[in-house]
Amino acid sequence: MDAATKSPGLSRRTKQHIGNTITYIFLLILSLLVLIPFLWMISSSLKQDNQVFSIPIQWIPTKPQWRNFVEIWHQIPLLTFFKNTIFLSVVVTFIQVLTSSFAAYGFSKMRFKGRNTLFLAYIGTIAVPWQAYMIPQFIMMRDIHLTDSLWSLVLLQAFSAFGVFLMRQFYMSIPEELSEAARVDGLNEYGIYFKIILPLSKPALTTLIVLTFVNTWNDYMGPFIYLNSTEVKTIQLGLRMFVTLYDAQYALIMAASLVSIIPITIIFIFAQRYIIEGIATTGMKG
């Protein structure tokens, strides 16, 4: 058969475009499935209580109840809970990032006897479940009269083995020649840390900041154990209080839940580029 009479097949580029299109459609459908609970929460927060569980689901309320977002601030001291959570999240994140990055520098760029053994022993604490030392920690905080105080949670979360591990792995990818050249030029270890290592570690630092902030913001068990007074409770305890006191006001519960996730959503939106870069980067860019 002559080559001209053969039916032309799909080119390699066309097959690639078709494959990419199918992949994008699949990811779009998967994303929509993941977003369904979030969209339902937004829709429910704008309804009346008797409309939240109506069947079929009315995704777009005919008369949006915007007053729900006003009433939640009067039902419970939500503003106080927000202030406490912001204070706790910011302070814990700052201290934890500082201690983790500083310890990671010592474990990655400084030479001393037993460095690797000490690092493995410290990282090994990740495997110890929190329930194993939860009671001793509480007794310790009680003995120094820090229960029912935000500072107890700050002290308990000031150090993070995971944060040290994350930052050390990034620091190890930074060429040792940079540190050696800085030492030759007369910089001490503090100068190398602040002027060379930290500026090169923005992606990893941003990743650690976001993970620490979100983990502290969403923490429930810690505040539940140590905080009793309404004046020092966090947003997670506040939501639980709201559900306990107004368990039938479903629309207000959804509105309060939606408001509680707005700060971390904003952080993710603005920091996603650095998060992706921090996870994907294992060394310096060429």
Helices and strands as residue ranges (DSSP letters): G 3-5, H 12-45, G 49-51, H 68-75, H 78-109, H 115-123, G 124-127, H 130-143, H 150-156, H 161-172, H 176-184, H 189-192, I 193-197, H 198-200, H 202-218, H 221-226, G 230-232, H 235-245, H 250-280
